[in-house]
């Protein structure tokens, strides 16, 4: 119960902050350009709290449903709602009486403030410091590209094609951009440095969905693999495996990752395998015979595994100028990544099942809040970028749709008709509703699958 409450509160806080940033962009630019703003609302539905600005012009509202917000400007939807004629002063400040460039500036300001928030957030992350996995080679797959190139366990990865590598995640991200190409990898080995040239082979799956370092190069951080529990009457139980055993070897080869171990087990259904096990301080050799899974025919042992990287995370804190640069570069990288993911979902290069909705965002909010301030700020920056990109899509009802309307108005010399705008708005609402229902469906399916 407390965990659910924690997740909900983290989600509400995150959404409220990001919506406030987005709407404040519209609000402050409209005010600076002389447009009369009548209401600034965080959330929809019944008002929980409201107050007036010092000049009594703007009503600020915090509403009950924290899944959106809006800025209401005078004349934004025409003047049909006005019960009395507007003064000349108010007419001059009405949204629909402004030149196209002013209205376009207001429309783009919301997404722009989301990107600005992400830049500042990533700067803060760089300066506060991140717990990162150091880029140290812990395991090399026999016969892999990495082994043929001369990479060795213990090598510290320092740069890819001249780009500084400060964490294993940064190494992985750098590789995703060069799949199918040759790279120059600078490593530190003992007290000297060397440069290795190696190809990053093409993969069957999209690079965004796989671990390129492992799948294309055959190199990983390496991990220690333990048995967490053993299923009754399973092949593992019959072989004498116990909870707490560390799996050191399988079929004579060192176990570098859980994935490697599972792959070998799956490939040996009904065939005897020797496992090298460390139990306390005692090394054991145990023979197991994986049982074929009734659904897929792959080998199963009947154990639950846990793993731990061979190296401990370290705190990487950036200097002032590096953190400043990181804010801009990281925001640019994540913006490009977001656009790529959206594009590939549309073209089905990446399954739309990867799309997450409010439940997925809430879960991520709760998890990152548990991990601490830096992780939560990183989460806020990523969602802010997604919000900025999403709102710039040329879909009616979104900011990008408004920019399209204004572009057409500039080209035609007059705005689109009210009837046309209403039809387009309805189409946009329907499209967004379908997208939200699909994302919510994905969330529920992930929940049911565990």
N, C-alpha and C positions, 0 to 999 in steps of 0.2 A: 504494500500500500504506500509506504513512504517513498519507495523507489519510483512508483508511478507518479506520485505528487511532485517529486524532484524533477522528473522528466518533463512534466507538464509545465512547471514553473520556469524551467530553463528554456523551453520552447516559446512560451509566452514572452519572456524577456527578450529573447533573440529576435522574434518576429516584430515585437513592438519597437525595438531599437532600429532595425533595418527599415521598417515602414516609416518611422519618424525621419530617418535620414533621407529617404526617397522623397517623401512629401515635403520635407523642409526645403529640398532643392527647388521644387515647383514654387513653394510659398515665397522664399526669399527673393528669387529672381523676379517673380511677378511683382512683388512689392517694390523692388529696386527699379523696375521699369515703369512704375507708376500705375500698375493695374490694381484695381480695388479687389482685395480679398475679403470675403465675407465670413468664411469658416475654414478652420484647420482641424481636421478630425483624425485621430488615431483609433482605428477600429470602426466597425459598422454597428448599426442597431441602436438600442436605447442608450442614452447618455448616462455614464456613471459619474462623470465630473466635468464641469464646464466653467469657464471664466472668460472675461472680456479683456482685450488689450487695453493699454493705458489710454489710447485714443478712442476706445469704445467701438472701433470699426470691425475688429476681427473677433469672432467667437472661437475659442479653443475648446476642443471636446476630446475626452477620452471615453470611448464607447465600449459596449459590452462584448462585442465579437472581435477579437484581436487578429483577424485574418486579412486585414487590408486597411485602407485609409484614403482620405481624399482632401483636396483643397478646392473649395467652392469659390469661384471668382464671379464677379458681377458680369452678366451678359455671356457667360460661358455657354449656356444653352439657349441663347436668344433672350428675349425679354417678355416671353409669354407669361412668366410667373409673376411679373411685376403688377401690383394692384394700382399703382399710380405712376404718372409720368415721371421719368428721371430728370433730374436737373442737368443743365449743360455740363456742369463740373463732373457729375457721375457718368454721363454719357461719354465724356472724353476719357474716362478711366475704365470703361467697360472693355472686357476681354475681346468681344467680337468687333470692336471698333479699332483695334490695334493693327498696325501693319504686320505682314506675314513674319518678318524677322523677329518681332517681339514675341509673337505666339509660338514660333518655332523654338525660341530661346527658353520659354517656359516649359515646353514639352520635353526638350532634351535635358533640362536641368535635373530632373529626378534621377534618371539613369546615371548622369554625370556625377551626382553626389554619391551614388552607390560606389562608383569606381574610386572616387576620392576617399571615401571611407575605407575601402579595401587597401589603398595605398598607405594610408596612415596606420591602419591596423597591422599590415605586414612590416612596416617600419618598427612599430612597437614590438612585434614578435622578434625581429632581428636584434633589437637592443636589449630586450629582456632575456633572450636566450632560449634556445630550443634543445630539448633532449633528443639527440639523434644517434642513430647507429653508425659508428665509425666505418669508413669504407675500407675495411680490412678483409681480404680474401680468406674465407674459412673452409671452403670446400671447392674442389674442382672435379667435374665429371670426367672419368677416364675417356679418352678419345675425343674430347670436345675441342671446340675452336680455341678455348682458353688454354688447354693443355698443349695443343700443337703450337700455339704462339709463344709458349714459354712462361706463362703466368704461373706463379707458385703460391701455395698456401702461406699466409703471413704477409704477402705483398700489400702495401698500403696504396690505394688508388688515389692519385693526386689530380689528374686532369684528363678530360676527354676532348681531343682536338683543341687543346689550349684552354678549355673552360675548366675553371677550378672546381674540384669535387671535395665537398666538406662532409658529406654523409652518404650512406648507402642509397637512400632515397634519391638524392641528387644524381648519383651515378645511374640509377635505373631510369630516371626521367630524361637524362641526357641521351641514353641509348634509344629511347623510344623515337627520338627525332632522326636517328641515323640507321634505321633498319634497312638492310639491303646495301649498305655502303661500307667502305673500309674506314677504320678509325685509327688515330694515333693515341695510344693510351700511355700516359706517363705514370710510373709507379716508383715507390720508394721501397727498396729491399735492403734490409739491414742499414748500413751507413752510406749507401750510394743510390743514385737514381738511374733509371733506364727508361727508354721509350720503346714500346712494343707496337707493332702494326698488326691489326687483325680485322677480319671481316665480320660484320654483324649480319648473319644470314637472315633471309626473309622467312617469315613464319606463316603458318596456315591461318591463324587467327589474327585479328587486328591487334596491333602492338599495345593499344590501350587496355586490352583485356588479359594480357599475359605478363609474366615476369621475363622481360627481355634478357636480362643478365643470365638467368638460369636457362631459358629455353633456346636462346640464340648463341650465347657464348659458353654456357655450361659452367658458370661460376656463381657461387652463393656465399652468403655470410657464414653458412655452416651452422648447425644447431645440435644440441644434445637432445636425444629422444628418450623419453621415459614412458613406461606403462602406468597409466593412471588407475585403471581397473581392468579386471578380467571377467569375461562373460562365462557363466556356469556352463559346463558341458561343451565348451568350445575347443577348437584345436589348440589354442593357447593354453587353456586349462589342462588339457591332456598332456601337453609338452612340459608342464611344470613351471610355466611363466607366472610371476607374481607381480602384484602392484608394487611400484617402486623400482623395478628392474630397469636399468639403463641399457638400451639397445646399442651396442657398439658396432656390430658387423652383421651383415646378411649375405649369405652365399659367398663368404670370403672377402667381400668388399666393405670398406668402412661406410657407415651410415652418416651421410652429411646433412640430410633433411628428412622430415616426415614424408614429404612427397616422394623422395627416392625409395624409402622403405616401403611405402604403400604400393608403389608401382611394381616392385619386385614381388611382393606378396600376391598381387593381383595376377601377375604373369605365371605363377606357379601353382595354380589350382590343382589339387590332388597329387602334387609332387613334393617329395621331402626336401626341406631346406635346413641348413645349419645357421643358427643364430649365435652370435657372440654377445654375451650378456654380462654386465657388471652388476653384481648384487652385493651392496656394501663395499667391501674391499676384495671380494672374491670374483674372479673371472670364470664364467661358465660357458660351455658349449652345449646348446640344446637343439634337438631336432624337432621341427614342426612340419605338419602337412596341412597347408591351407585348404580349407573346404570351399568348393565351388558355390558361389552365390546362385540361388535358384532363379533369380531374375535375369542376371547378366552373364552368369557363368564365370565370373572373375573370382580369384582367390580371396578368402576372408580368414582372419585369425580369431576374431572375437575379442578384441581388446579396444580400449579407449586410450588414445595417446596424448601426451602433452610434450611440448618442446620448448627449449630456451636457447636463444642465440649464444654462440660461443663467446661473443664479446658483449660487454656491458654498454648500455647507452652512455653518452657523455653530453655535457652541457656545452653547446656551441653558441657563444655570444658574439655578436658583430660589433665592430667599432662604429662610430658615428656615421662616417661617410659610406661604409659598406652597408649599414642598415638603411641609410637614406636611399641608396641605389636599389637595395633589395625590395623596398616598398614598391618602386615603379616596375622593376623587372619581374617580380613575382606576380604582380597584378596583371601585367601584360601576358605572362606565360599562362596564367590560369584563365584569362579571358579567351585567349586563342584555344586553349584546351576545351573550354566550355562550348565555344562555337563549333569546334571539330566534333565533339560528342553529339551535339544537337544535330549537326549535318549528317553524321553517320547513322543516327537513329532514324532520321527522315528517309535516308536511302537504304535502311535496314542493314548497313554494314555492321552496325552494332544493334543487338536486339532491343526493341523498345521496352522489353521486360526490365531493363536496367533503370528505367525511369522511376524516380522515387517521388512520393507525395508527402502530405503533411505528417503521416505517421513515421515515415523514414526520417524526415527532418527532425521531428520531435525526439526520436531515439538517438539520433546523432548529437542533438543538442544536449541531451542528458549525459551521454557517454563522454563528450568532450568537456562538459562542466565538471564531471568526476575527475578528469585528468588534470585539471588545473586551469589557471587563468590563461596561459599562453595557448593551450590547445583550444580553449573556448574562443579566444580572439581569432585564431586561425580559422575556426569554423565560421565565425561571423563574417570574416573577410571573404571566404569562399561563397557563402550564401548571398552576400551582397553583390558579388560579381555575377552570380547566376541571375539575381533579380535585375541587375542592370542590363545584361544581355537579353533576357527574356522580354523586358519592357521595350527594347529597341526593335523587336521583331515587327515586320510590317503587317501586323494584325489589327483590324479595327478594335477599338476600345483600349488598346495599349498605346503607349507613347509613340512607338514606331508607326502605328497606324495614323495617328494624328499628324506626324511629320509627312507621311505620304499625302494625306489630304491637303496639307499646306503647300506641298510641292506642286500638286495638281492645280491648286488655286493660283499659285504664282504663274504657272504656264498658261492657264486659261484666262487669267485676268479677272476671274470671279470664282467664288466658292462653289462647291458642289451643292446641288439642290437639297432641301431638307428631306425630301422623300428618299433620295439616294443615300444620304447619310444615315437615315434610320434603317434602311435595308442592310447597309454595311455593318452598322453597329450590331444589329441582330445576328448577322453571320458571325461576327467576331465573338459575341457572347456565347453562341452555340459552340464554336470551335474551342474556346477556353473551357467551357463546361465539359465537353467530351474529353479534353486533355486531362482535366482534374479528376474526372470519374475513372479514366484509365489508370492514372497515377495512384489513385486511392485503391483501385482493384489490385494493382501490383503490390502495394503495401500489405493488403490483407492476405494475398497469396504467400508473401514472404513470412508473415506471421504464422500462418497455418503450417507452412513447411518447417518452421522453426529456424 
